Amino acid sequence: MKKSLLAIAFVGIALVSCKKKETKTDGMDGVNKDTMTMNHDGHSHTSENSLDWAGTYKGTLPCADCEGIETVITLNKDETFTHKATYMGAKAGTEKTTFEDKGTIMWHDGSVVHLKGKDTDVKLKVGENKLIQLDQEGNEIDGALKEHYVLTKQ
């Protein structure tokens, strides 16, 4: 009798250990939820929901025909923004040329903000206390001036 119970227990353990693990996709186009980092609400961690992204960011961006573009971007919790760009020594005879705009924020993949206003159409990657300007295709700018495309939170 003991041998029968032991044999049944052994077969049961073998069957359970050989069972294929099922993965949950939860309608996420085949993405394995077990490999994603989840927060306490069951959502994946992104810049949008994990960082304190609202605030004012400043920096001087490179400029092809001027000394630099002093840039101030304010991101608001209501998903609006203001953008101020001052071209330093833009053309002969001018000291500064300033442009101001406002509009709405669109999030892409939870880590990129797309600022869309009357004259503004720019994508920025949101990092810890910084915004990184992206190129027209949404990629980080590479090369010798890469570190100059960063705005710092004030």
TIPA-586915 format. One record per atom (N, C-alpha, C, CB): residue number from 1; residue in three letters; x, y, z. Coordinates in nm, 2 decimals. Glycine has a CB too. Example, Ala and Ser with C-alpha at 12.3 -4.5 7.8 and 13.67 -1.06 7.14 Angstrom:
# TIPA-586915
seq, type, xx, yy, zz
1, ALA, 1.32, -0.57, 0.78
1, ALA, 1.23, -0.45, 0.78
1, ALA, 1.32, -0.33, 0.78
1, ALA, 1.13, -0.45, 0.90
2, SER, 1.28, -0.22, 0.71
2, SER, 1.37, -0.11, 0.71
2, SER, 1.29, 0.00, 0.79
2, SER, 1.41, -0.06, 0.57
***
This chain:
# TIPA-586915
seq, type, xx, yy, zz
1, MET, 0.08, -0.12, 0.00
1, MET, 0.00, 0.00, 0.00
1, MET, 0.09, 0.13, 0.00
1, MET, -0.09, 0.00, 0.12
2, LYS, 0.19, 0.12, 0.08
2, LYS, 0.28, 0.24, 0.09
2, LYS, 0.35, 0.26, -0.05
2, LYS, 0.39, 0.22, 0.20
3, LYS, 0.39, 0.15, -0.11
3, LYS, 0.45, 0.16, -0.24
3, LYS, 0.36, 0.22, -0.35
3, LYS, 0.50, 0.02, -0.28
4, SER, 0.23, 0.18, -0.34
4, SER, 0.13, 0.23, -0.44
4, SER, 0.12, 0.38, -0.42
4, SER, 0.00, 0.16, -0.42
5, LEU, 0.11, 0.43, -0.30
5, LEU, 0.09, 0.57, -0.27
5, LEU, 0.22, 0.65, -0.31
5, LEU, 0.06, 0.60, -0.12
6, LEU, 0.33, 0.59, -0.28
6, LEU, 0.46, 0.65, -0.32
6, LEU, 0.47, 0.66, -0.47
6, LEU, 0.58, 0.57, -0.26
7, ALA, 0.43, 0.56, -0.54
7, ALA, 0.44, 0.56, -0.69
7, ALA, 0.34, 0.66, -0.75
7, ALA, 0.40, 0.42, -0.74
8, ILE, 0.22, 0.67, -0.69
8, ILE, 0.12, 0.77, -0.74
8, ILE, 0.17, 0.91, -0.71
8, ILE, -0.02, 0.75, -0.67
9, ALA, 0.23, 0.94, -0.60
9, ALA, 0.28, 1.07, -0.56
9, ALA, 0.40, 1.10, -0.66
9, ALA, 0.33, 1.07, -0.42
10, PHE, 0.48, 1.01, -0.69
10, PHE, 0.60, 1.03, -0.78
10, PHE, 0.55, 1.07, -0.92
10, PHE, 0.69, 0.91, -0.78
11, VAL, 0.45, 1.00, -0.97
11, VAL, 0.39, 1.02, -1.10
11, VAL, 0.32, 1.16, -1.11
11, VAL, 0.29, 0.91, -1.14
12, GLY, 0.25, 1.19, -1.00
12, GLY, 0.19, 1.32, -0.99
12, GLY, 0.29, 1.44, -0.99
12, GLY, 0.10, 1.33, -0.86
13, ILE, 0.40, 1.42, -0.92
13, ILE, 0.50, 1.53, -0.92
13, ILE, 0.56, 1.54, -1.06
13, ILE, 0.61, 1.50, -0.81
14, ALA, 0.59, 1.43, -1.12
14, ALA, 0.65, 1.43, -1.26
14, ALA, 0.56, 1.50, -1.36
14, ALA, 0.68, 1.28, -1.30
15, LEU, 0.43, 1.47, -1.35
15, LEU, 0.33, 1.54, -1.44
15, LEU, 0.33, 1.69, -1.42
15, LEU, 0.19, 1.47, -1.42
16, VAL, 0.32, 1.73, -1.30
16, VAL, 0.31, 1.87, -1.26
16, VAL, 0.44, 1.94, -1.31
16, VAL, 0.29, 1.89, -1.11
17, SER, 0.56, 1.89, -1.29
17, SER, 0.68, 1.95, -1.32
17, SER, 0.70, 1.96, -1.47
17, SER, 0.80, 1.88, -1.26
18, CYS, 0.64, 1.87, -1.55
18, CYS, 0.65, 1.87, -1.70
18, CYS, 0.55, 1.95, -1.76
18, CYS, 0.64, 1.73, -1.75
19, LYS, 0.46, 2.01, -1.69
19, LYS, 0.35, 2.09, -1.75
19, LYS, 0.41, 2.22, -1.81
19, LYS, 0.24, 2.12, -1.65
20, LYS, 0.37, 2.25, -1.93
20, LYS, 0.43, 2.37, -2.00
20, LYS, 0.37, 2.49, -1.93
20, LYS, 0.39, 2.37, -2.15
21, LYS, 0.45, 2.59, -1.90
21, LYS, 0.41, 2.72, -1.84
21, LYS, 0.34, 2.80, -1.95
21, LYS, 0.53, 2.80, -1.78
22, GLU, 0.22, 2.85, -1.91
22, GLU, 0.14, 2.93, -2.00
22, GLU, 0.18, 3.08, -1.97
22, GLU, -0.01, 2.91, -1.98
23, THR, 0.19, 3.16, -2.08
23, THR, 0.22, 3.30, -2.06
23, THR, 0.09, 3.38, -2.09
23, THR, 0.33, 3.35, -2.15
24, LYS, 0.07, 3.49, -2.03
24, LYS, -0.04, 3.58, -2.04
24, LYS, 0.00, 3.69, -2.14
24, LYS, -0.09, 3.63, -1.91
25, THR, -0.09, 3.72, -2.23
25, THR, -0.06, 3.83, -2.32
25, THR, -0.16, 3.95, -2.30
25, THR, -0.07, 3.79, -2.47
26, ASP, -0.27, 3.92, -2.24
26, ASP, -0.37, 4.02, -2.20
26, ASP, -0.40, 4.12, -2.32
26, ASP, -0.32, 4.10, -2.08
27, GLY, -0.41, 4.07, -2.44
27, GLY, -0.44, 4.15, -2.55
27, GLY, -0.33, 4.25, -2.59
27, GLY, -0.56, 4.23, -2.52
28, MET, -0.21, 4.22, -2.56
28, MET, -0.10, 4.31, -2.58
28, MET, -0.01, 4.26, -2.70
28, MET, -0.01, 4.32, -2.46
29, ASP, -0.08, 4.21, -2.81
29, ASP, -0.01, 4.17, -2.93
29, ASP, 0.10, 4.07, -2.91
29, ASP, 0.04, 4.29, -3.01
30, GLY, 0.08, 3.97, -2.82
30, GLY, 0.18, 3.87, -2.80
30, GLY, 0.29, 3.90, -2.71
30, GLY, 0.24, 3.83, -2.93
31, VAL, 0.29, 4.02, -2.64
31, VAL, 0.39, 4.06, -2.55
31, VAL, 0.37, 3.98, -2.42
31, VAL, 0.38, 4.21, -2.52
32, ASN, 0.48, 3.92, -2.38
32, ASN, 0.48, 3.83, -2.26
32, ASN, 0.48, 3.92, -2.13
32, ASN, 0.60, 3.74, -2.25
33, LYS, 0.37, 3.93, -2.06
33, LYS, 0.35, 4.02, -1.94
33, LYS, 0.45, 3.98, -1.83
33, LYS, 0.21, 4.01, -1.89
34, ASP, 0.49, 3.85, -1.83
34, ASP, 0.58, 3.80, -1.73
34, ASP, 0.72, 3.87, -1.73
34, ASP, 0.60, 3.65, -1.73
35, THR, 0.76, 3.92, -1.85
35, THR, 0.89, 3.98, -1.87
35, THR, 0.88, 4.13, -1.85
35, THR, 0.95, 3.95, -2.00
36, MET, 0.76, 4.19, -1.84
36, MET, 0.75, 4.34, -1.83
36, MET, 0.76, 4.38, -1.68
36, MET, 0.62, 4.39, -1.89
37, THR, 0.81, 4.49, -1.65
37, THR, 0.81, 4.55, -1.52
37, THR, 0.68, 4.61, -1.49
37, THR, 0.93, 4.65, -1.50
38, MET, 0.61, 4.56, -1.38
38, MET, 0.48, 4.61, -1.35
38, MET, 0.48, 4.70, -1.22
38, MET, 0.38, 4.50, -1.34
39, ASN, 0.40, 4.80, -1.22
39, ASN, 0.39, 4.88, -1.10
39, ASN, 0.28, 4.82, -1.01
39, ASN, 0.37, 5.03, -1.13
40, HIS, 0.24, 4.88, -0.90
40, HIS, 0.14, 4.82, -0.81
40, HIS, 0.00, 4.82, -0.88
40, HIS, 0.14, 4.90, -0.68
41, ASP, -0.02, 4.90, -0.98
41, ASP, -0.15, 4.90, -1.04
41, ASP, -0.16, 4.80, -1.16
41, ASP, -0.18, 5.04, -1.10
42, GLY, -0.05, 4.73, -1.18
42, GLY, -0.05, 4.63, -1.29
42, GLY, -0.02, 4.69, -1.43
42, GLY, -0.18, 4.56, -1.30
43, HIS, 0.03, 4.81, -1.43
43, HIS, 0.07, 4.87, -1.56
43, HIS, 0.22, 4.87, -1.57
43, HIS, 0.02, 5.02, -1.56
44, SER, 0.28, 4.88, -1.69
44, SER, 0.42, 4.88, -1.71
44, SER, 0.48, 5.01, -1.67
44, SER, 0.46, 4.84, -1.85
45, HIS, 0.60, 5.01, -1.62
45, HIS, 0.67, 5.13, -1.58
45, HIS, 0.72, 5.21, -1.70
45, HIS, 0.79, 5.11, -1.48
46, THR, 0.68, 5.33, -1.72
46, THR, 0.73, 5.42, -1.83
46, THR, 0.76, 5.55, -1.77
46, THR, 0.62, 5.43, -1.94
47, SER, 0.82, 5.64, -1.85
47, SER, 0.85, 5.77, -1.81
47, SER, 0.72, 5.85, -1.77
47, SER, 0.93, 5.85, -1.91
48, GLU, 0.62, 5.82, -1.85
48, GLU, 0.49, 5.89, -1.83
48, GLU, 0.43, 5.86, -1.69
48, GLU, 0.40, 5.85, -1.94
49, ASN, 0.44, 5.73, -1.65
49, ASN, 0.37, 5.70, -1.52
49, ASN, 0.47, 5.68, -1.40
49, ASN, 0.29, 5.58, -1.54
50, SER, 0.60, 5.69, -1.43
50, SER, 0.70, 5.66, -1.32
50, SER, 0.78, 5.78, -1.28
50, SER, 0.79, 5.55, -1.36
51, LEU, 0.79, 5.88, -1.37
51, LEU, 0.88, 5.99, -1.34
51, LEU, 0.79, 6.12, -1.32
51, LEU, 0.97, 6.02, -1.46
52, ASP, 0.85, 6.21, -1.24
52, ASP, 0.79, 6.34, -1.22
52, ASP, 0.83, 6.43, -1.34
52, ASP, 0.84, 6.40, -1.08
53, TRP, 0.77, 6.41, -1.45
53, TRP, 0.81, 6.48, -1.58
53, TRP, 0.76, 6.62, -1.59
53, TRP, 0.76, 6.39, -1.69
54, ALA, 0.65, 6.66, -1.52
54, ALA, 0.60, 6.79, -1.53
54, ALA, 0.70, 6.89, -1.47
54, ALA, 0.46, 6.80, -1.46
55, GLY, 0.72, 7.00, -1.54
55, GLY, 0.81, 7.10, -1.49
55, GLY, 0.87, 7.18, -1.60
55, GLY, 0.92, 7.04, -1.40
56, THR, 0.97, 7.26, -1.57
56, THR, 1.04, 7.35, -1.67
56, THR, 1.18, 7.30, -1.69
56, THR, 1.04, 7.50, -1.62
57, TYR, 1.21, 7.29, -1.82
57, TYR, 1.34, 7.23, -1.86
57, TYR, 1.41, 7.34, -1.94
57, TYR, 1.33, 7.10, -1.95
58, LYS, 1.54, 7.36, -1.92
58, LYS, 1.62, 7.46, -1.99
58, LYS, 1.75, 7.41, -2.04
58, LYS, 1.65, 7.58, -1.89
59, GLY, 1.80, 7.47, -2.15
59, GLY, 1.93, 7.44, -2.21
59, GLY, 1.96, 7.52, -2.33
59, GLY, 1.94, 7.29, -2.24
60, THR, 2.08, 7.51, -2.38
60, THR, 2.11, 7.58, -2.51
60, THR, 2.14, 7.47, -2.61
60, THR, 2.24, 7.67, -2.48
61, LEU, 2.06, 7.47, -2.71
61, LEU, 2.07, 7.37, -2.82
61, LEU, 2.17, 7.42, -2.93
61, LEU, 1.94, 7.33, -2.88
62, PRO, 2.24, 7.33, -3.00
62, PRO, 2.32, 7.38, -3.11
62, PRO, 2.24, 7.45, -3.22
62, PRO, 2.40, 7.26, -3.17
63, CYS, 2.31, 7.53, -3.29
63, CYS, 2.25, 7.61, -3.40
63, CYS, 2.34, 7.62, -3.52
63, CYS, 2.20, 7.75, -3.35
64, ALA, 2.30, 7.59, -3.64
64, ALA, 2.38, 7.59, -3.76
64, ALA, 2.43, 7.73, -3.79
64, ALA, 2.31, 7.53, -3.88
65, ASP, 2.35, 7.84, -3.78
65, ASP, 2.39, 7.97, -3.82
65, ASP, 2.37, 8.07, -3.71
65, ASP, 2.30, 8.01, -3.94
66, CYS, 2.39, 8.03, -3.58
66, CYS, 2.39, 8.12, -3.47
66, CYS, 2.48, 8.06, -3.36
66, CYS, 2.24, 8.15, -3.42
67, GLU, 2.49, 8.14, -3.25
67, GLU, 2.57, 8.09, -3.14
67, GLU, 2.51, 7.98, -3.06
67, GLU, 2.60, 8.21, -3.04
68, GLY, 2.38, 7.97, -3.06
68, GLY, 2.30, 7.86, -2.99
68, GLY, 2.16, 7.91, -2.97
68, GLY, 2.37, 7.84, -2.85
69, ILE, 2.08, 7.81, -2.94
69, ILE, 1.93, 7.84, -2.92
69, ILE, 1.90, 7.81, -2.77
69, ILE, 1.84, 7.75, -3.01
70, GLU, 1.88, 7.92, -2.69
70, GLU, 1.84, 7.91, -2.55
70, GLU, 1.70, 7.86, -2.55
70, GLU, 1.85, 8.05, -2.47
71, THR, 1.67, 7.74, -2.49
71, THR, 1.54, 7.68, -2.50
71, THR, 1.48, 7.66, -2.36
71, THR, 1.55, 7.55, -2.58
72, VAL, 1.36, 7.69, -2.35
72, VAL, 1.29, 7.67, -2.22
72, VAL, 1.15, 7.60, -2.26
72, VAL, 1.26, 7.81, -2.14
73, ILE, 1.13, 7.48, -2.20
73, ILE, 1.01, 7.41, -2.23
73, ILE, 0.95, 7.38, -2.09
73, ILE, 1.04, 7.27, -2.31
74, THR, 0.82, 7.41, -2.08
74, THR, 0.75, 7.37, -1.96
74, THR, 0.64, 7.27, -2.00
74, THR, 0.68, 7.50, -1.90
75, LEU, 0.65, 7.15, -1.93
75, LEU, 0.55, 7.05, -1.95
75, LEU, 0.45, 7.05, -1.83
75, LEU, 0.62, 6.91, -1.96
76, ASN, 0.32, 7.06, -1.86
76, ASN, 0.22, 7.06, -1.76
76, ASN, 0.15, 6.93, -1.74
76, ASN, 0.12, 7.17, -1.79
77, LYS, 0.10, 6.90, -1.62
77, LYS, 0.03, 6.78, -1.59
77, LYS, -0.09, 6.76, -1.68
77, LYS, -0.01, 6.77, -1.45
78, ASP, -0.15, 6.87, -1.73
78, ASP, -0.27, 6.86, -1.81
78, ASP, -0.24, 6.83, -1.96
78, ASP, -0.36, 6.99, -1.80
79, GLU, -0.11, 6.79, -1.98
79, GLU, -0.06, 6.75, -2.11
79, GLU, -0.06, 6.86, -2.21
79, GLU, -0.14, 6.63, -2.16
80, THR, -0.03, 6.98, -2.16
80, THR, -0.01, 7.10, -2.24
80, THR, 0.14, 7.14, -2.22
80, THR, -0.11, 7.22, -2.21
81, PHE, 0.19, 7.23, -2.31
81, PHE, 0.33, 7.28, -2.29
81, PHE, 0.34, 7.42, -2.34
81, PHE, 0.42, 7.19, -2.37
82, THR, 0.45, 7.49, -2.29
82, THR, 0.49, 7.61, -2.35
82, THR, 0.64, 7.59, -2.40
82, THR, 0.48, 7.73, -2.25
83, HIS, 0.67, 7.66, -2.51
83, HIS, 0.81, 7.65, -2.56
83, HIS, 0.86, 7.79, -2.60
83, HIS, 0.80, 7.55, -2.69
84, LYS, 0.98, 7.82, -2.55
84, LYS, 1.04, 7.95, -2.58
84, LYS, 1.18, 7.92, -2.64
84, LYS, 1.04, 8.04, -2.46
85, ALA, 1.21, 7.97, -2.76
85, ALA, 1.34, 7.95, -2.82
85, ALA, 1.40, 8.08, -2.85
85, ALA, 1.33, 7.85, -2.94
86, THR, 1.52, 8.11, -2.80
86, THR, 1.58, 8.24, -2.83
86, THR, 1.71, 8.21, -2.91
86, THR, 1.61, 8.32, -2.70
87, TYR, 1.72, 8.25, -3.03
87, TYR, 1.83, 8.23, -3.12
87, TYR, 1.93, 8.34, -3.08
87, TYR, 1.79, 8.24, -3.27
88, MET, 2.05, 8.30, -3.03
88, MET, 2.15, 8.39, -2.99
88, MET, 2.24, 8.44, -3.11
88, MET, 2.24, 8.33, -2.88
89, GLY, 2.25, 8.57, -3.13
89, GLY, 2.33, 8.62, -3.24
89, GLY, 2.29, 8.56, -3.37
89, GLY, 2.47, 8.60, -3.21
90, ALA, 2.16, 8.55, -3.40
90, ALA, 2.11, 8.47, -3.52
90, ALA, 2.17, 8.52, -3.65
90, ALA, 1.97, 8.48, -3.52
91, LYS, 2.16, 8.65, -3.68
91, LYS, 2.21, 8.70, -3.81
91, LYS, 2.28, 8.83, -3.78
91, LYS, 2.09, 8.72, -3.91
92, ALA, 2.36, 8.87, -3.88
92, ALA, 2.43, 9.00, -3.87
92, ALA, 2.34, 9.11, -3.84
92, ALA, 2.52, 9.02, -3.99
93, GLY, 2.37, 9.19, -3.74
93, GLY, 2.28, 9.30, -3.71
93, GLY, 2.17, 9.27, -3.61
93, GLY, 2.22, 9.35, -3.83
94, THR, 2.15, 9.15, -3.57
94, THR, 2.05, 9.11, -3.47
94, THR, 2.12, 9.05, -3.35
94, THR, 1.94, 9.02, -3.53
95, GLU, 2.07, 9.08, -3.23
95, GLU, 2.13, 9.03, -3.11
95, GLU, 2.06, 8.89, -3.08
95, GLU, 2.11, 9.12, -2.99
96, LYS, 1.92, 8.90, -3.07
96, LYS, 1.84, 8.78, -3.04
96, LYS, 1.72, 8.78, -3.12
96, LYS, 1.81, 8.78, -2.88
97, THR, 1.67, 8.66, -3.14
97, THR, 1.54, 8.64, -3.20
97, THR, 1.47, 8.54, -3.12
97, THR, 1.55, 8.60, -3.36
98, THR, 1.35, 8.57, -3.07
98, THR, 1.28, 8.48, -2.98
98, THR, 1.14, 8.44, -3.04
98, THR, 1.25, 8.55, -2.84
99, PHE, 1.12, 8.31, -3.03
99, PHE, 0.99, 8.25, -3.07
99, PHE, 0.92, 8.18, -2.95
99, PHE, 1.01, 8.15, -3.19
100, GLU, 0.79, 8.20, -2.93
100, GLU, 0.72, 8.14, -2.83
100, GLU, 0.60, 8.06, -2.88
100, GLU, 0.67, 8.24, -2.72
101, ASP, 0.57, 7.95, -2.83
101, ASP, 0.46, 7.87, -2.87
101, ASP, 0.40, 7.79, -2.76
101, ASP, 0.50, 7.77, -2.99
102, LYS, 0.28, 7.74, -2.78
102, LYS, 0.22, 7.65, -2.68
102, LYS, 0.13, 7.55, -2.75
102, LYS, 0.13, 7.73, -2.57
103, GLY, 0.10, 7.44, -2.69
103, GLY, 0.02, 7.34, -2.75
103, GLY, 0.00, 7.22, -2.66
103, GLY, 0.09, 7.29, -2.88
104, THR, -0.02, 7.10, -2.72
104, THR, -0.05, 6.98, -2.65
104, THR, 0.07, 6.88, -2.66
104, THR, -0.18, 6.92, -2.70
105, ILE, 0.07, 6.79, -2.56
105, ILE, 0.17, 6.68, -2.55
105, ILE, 0.10, 6.55, -2.59
105, ILE, 0.22, 6.67, -2.41
106, MET, 0.17, 6.48, -2.68
106, MET, 0.12, 6.34, -2.71
106, MET, 0.24, 6.25, -2.67
106, MET, 0.10, 6.33, -2.87
107, TRP, 0.20, 6.14, -2.60
107, TRP, 0.30, 6.04, -2.55
107, TRP, 0.31, 5.93, -2.66
107, TRP, 0.26, 5.99, -2.42
108, HIS, 0.44, 5.89, -2.68
108, HIS, 0.47, 5.78, -2.77
108, HIS, 0.54, 5.68, -2.68
108, HIS, 0.55, 5.82, -2.89
109, ASP, 0.49, 5.55, -2.67
109, ASP, 0.56, 5.44, -2.60
109, ASP, 0.59, 5.48, -2.46
109, ASP, 0.69, 5.41, -2.67
110, GLY, 0.52, 5.58, -2.40
110, GLY, 0.54, 5.61, -2.26
110, GLY, 0.67, 5.67, -2.22
110, GLY, 0.52, 5.49, -2.18
111, SER, 0.76, 5.70, -2.32
111, SER, 0.89, 5.76, -2.29
111, SER, 0.92, 5.88, -2.38
111, SER, 0.99, 5.66, -2.29
112, VAL, 0.84, 5.90, -2.48
112, VAL, 0.87, 6.01, -2.57
112, VAL, 0.75, 6.11, -2.57
112, VAL, 0.90, 5.96, -2.71
113, VAL, 0.78, 6.24, -2.55
113, VAL, 0.67, 6.34, -2.57
113, VAL, 0.69, 6.41, -2.70
113, VAL, 0.68, 6.44, -2.45
114, HIS, 0.57, 6.42, -2.77
114, HIS, 0.57, 6.49, -2.90
114, HIS, 0.49, 6.62, -2.87
114, HIS, 0.49, 6.40, -3.01
115, LEU, 0.57, 6.73, -2.88
115, LEU, 0.51, 6.86, -2.86
115, LEU, 0.46, 6.91, -2.99
115, LEU, 0.61, 6.96, -2.80
116, LYS, 0.33, 6.94, -3.00
116, LYS, 0.26, 6.99, -3.12
116, LYS, 0.19, 7.12, -3.09
116, LYS, 0.16, 6.88, -3.17
117, GLY, 0.24, 7.22, -3.15
117, GLY, 0.18, 7.36, -3.14
117, GLY, 0.16, 7.42, -3.27
117, GLY, 0.26, 7.44, -3.05
118, LYS, 0.14, 7.55, -3.27
118, LYS, 0.12, 7.62, -3.40
118, LYS, 0.25, 7.62, -3.48
118, LYS, 0.08, 7.77, -3.37
119, ASP, 0.36, 7.64, -3.42
119, ASP, 0.49, 7.64, -3.49
119, ASP, 0.58, 7.53, -3.44
119, ASP, 0.56, 7.77, -3.48
120, THR, 0.55, 7.46, -3.33
120, THR, 0.63, 7.36, -3.27
120, THR, 0.59, 7.22, -3.31
120, THR, 0.63, 7.37, -3.12
121, ASP, 0.68, 7.14, -3.35
121, ASP, 0.66, 7.00, -3.38
121, ASP, 0.79, 6.93, -3.35
121, ASP, 0.62, 6.98, -3.53
122, VAL, 0.81, 6.89, -3.22
122, VAL, 0.93, 6.83, -3.18
122, VAL, 0.91, 6.71, -3.09
122, VAL, 1.02, 6.94, -3.10
123, LYS, 1.00, 6.61, -3.09
123, LYS, 0.99, 6.49, -3.01
123, LYS, 1.11, 6.49, -2.91
123, LYS, 0.99, 6.36, -3.09
124, LEU, 1.08, 6.46, -2.79
124, LEU, 1.18, 6.46, -2.68
124, LEU, 1.17, 6.33, -2.60
124, LEU, 1.17, 6.59, -2.59
125, LYS, 1.28, 6.27, -2.57
125, LYS, 1.28, 6.15, -2.48
125, LYS, 1.28, 6.21, -2.34
125, LYS, 1.40, 6.06, -2.51
126, VAL, 1.19, 6.15, -2.25
126, VAL, 1.18, 6.20, -2.11
126, VAL, 1.27, 6.11, -2.03
126, VAL, 1.04, 6.20, -2.06
127, GLY, 1.36, 6.17, -1.96
127, GLY, 1.45, 6.10, -1.87
127, GLY, 1.44, 6.15, -1.73
127, GLY, 1.60, 6.10, -1.91
128, GLU, 1.52, 6.10, -1.64
128, GLU, 1.51, 6.15, -1.50
128, GLU, 1.57, 6.29, -1.49
128, GLU, 1.60, 6.06, -1.40
129, ASN, 1.48, 6.39, -1.48
129, ASN, 1.51, 6.53, -1.47
129, ASN, 1.58, 6.59, -1.60
129, ASN, 1.60, 6.56, -1.35
130, LYS, 1.54, 6.53, -1.71
130, LYS, 1.60, 6.58, -1.84
130, LYS, 1.51, 6.54, -1.95
130, LYS, 1.74, 6.53, -1.86
131, LEU, 1.52, 6.62, -2.06
131, LEU, 1.46, 6.60, -2.19
131, LEU, 1.57, 6.59, -2.29
131, LEU, 1.35, 6.71, -2.23
132, ILE, 1.57, 6.49, -2.38
132, ILE, 1.67, 6.47, -2.48
132, ILE, 1.60, 6.49, -2.62
132, ILE, 1.73, 6.33, -2.47
133, GLN, 1.64, 6.59, -2.69
133, GLN, 1.58, 6.62, -2.82
133, GLN, 1.61, 6.51, -2.92
133, GLN, 1.63, 6.75, -2.88
134, LEU, 1.51, 6.47, -2.99
134, LEU, 1.52, 6.36, -3.09
134, LEU, 1.52, 6.42, -3.23
134, LEU, 1.41, 6.26, -3.07
135, ASP, 1.57, 6.34, -3.33
135, ASP, 1.57, 6.38, -3.47
135, ASP, 1.43, 6.37, -3.53
135, ASP, 1.68, 6.31, -3.55
136, GLN, 1.42, 6.40, -3.65
136, GLN, 1.29, 6.40, -3.72
136, GLN, 1.22, 6.26, -3.72
136, GLN, 1.30, 6.44, -3.87
137, GLU, 1.30, 6.15, -3.72
137, GLU, 1.25, 6.01, -3.72
137, GLU, 1.22, 5.96, -3.57
137, GLU, 1.35, 5.92, -3.79
138, GLY, 1.26, 6.04, -3.47
138, GLY, 1.23, 6.00, -3.33
138, GLY, 1.35, 5.93, -3.27
138, GLY, 1.11, 5.92, -3.33
139, ASN, 1.47, 5.94, -3.33
139, ASN, 1.59, 5.87, -3.28
139, ASN, 1.68, 5.98, -3.21
139, ASN, 1.67, 5.81, -3.39
140, GLU, 1.75, 5.93, -3.11
140, GLU, 1.85, 6.02, -3.04
140, GLU, 1.95, 6.07, -3.14
140, GLU, 1.91, 5.95, -2.92
141, ILE, 1.99, 6.19, -3.12
141, ILE, 2.09, 6.25, -3.21
141, ILE, 2.23, 6.20, -3.17
141, ILE, 2.08, 6.41, -3.20
142, ASP, 2.30, 6.16, -3.27
142, ASP, 2.43, 6.10, -3.24
142, ASP, 2.54, 6.20, -3.29
142, ASP, 2.45, 5.96, -3.31
143, GLY, 2.66, 6.17, -3.25
143, GLY, 2.78, 6.25, -3.29
143, GLY, 2.84, 6.34, -3.18
143, GLY, 2.73, 6.34, -3.40
144, ALA, 2.93, 6.42, -3.22
144, ALA, 3.01, 6.50, -3.13
144, ALA, 2.93, 6.60, -3.05
144, ALA, 3.11, 6.58, -3.21
145, LEU, 2.81, 6.64, -3.10
145, LEU, 2.73, 6.74, -3.02
145, LEU, 2.62, 6.67, -2.94
145, LEU, 2.67, 6.84, -3.12
146, LYS, 2.62, 6.54, -2.94
146, LYS, 2.51, 6.47, -2.87
146, LYS, 2.47, 6.52, -2.73
146, LYS, 2.55, 6.32, -2.86
147, GLU, 2.57, 6.55, -2.65
147, GLU, 2.54, 6.60, -2.51
147, GLU, 2.48, 6.74, -2.51
147, GLU, 2.67, 6.59, -2.43
148, HIS, 2.48, 6.81, -2.62
148, HIS, 2.43, 6.94, -2.62
148, HIS, 2.28, 6.94, -2.66
148, HIS, 2.50, 7.03, -2.73
149, TYR, 2.22, 6.83, -2.68
149, TYR, 2.07, 6.82, -2.71
149, TYR, 1.99, 6.78, -2.59
149, TYR, 2.05, 6.72, -2.83
150, VAL, 2.04, 6.81, -2.47
150, VAL, 1.98, 6.78, -2.35
150, VAL, 1.93, 6.90, -2.28
150, VAL, 2.07, 6.70, -2.26
151, LEU, 1.80, 6.90, -2.23
151, LEU, 1.75, 7.01, -2.15
151, LEU, 1.74, 6.96, -2.01
151, LEU, 1.61, 7.06, -2.21
152, THR, 1.77, 7.04, -1.91
152, THR, 1.77, 7.00, -1.77
152, THR, 1.66, 7.06, -1.70
152, THR, 1.91, 7.03, -1.71
153, LYS, 1.60, 6.98, -1.61
153, LYS, 1.48, 7.02, -1.53
153, LYS, 1.53, 7.12, -1.43
153, LYS, 1.41, 6.91, -1.46
154, GLN, 1.46, 7.23, -1.41
154, GLN, 1.50, 7.34, -1.32
154, GLN, 1.43, 7.32, -1.18
154, GLN, 1.46, 7.47, -1.37
***
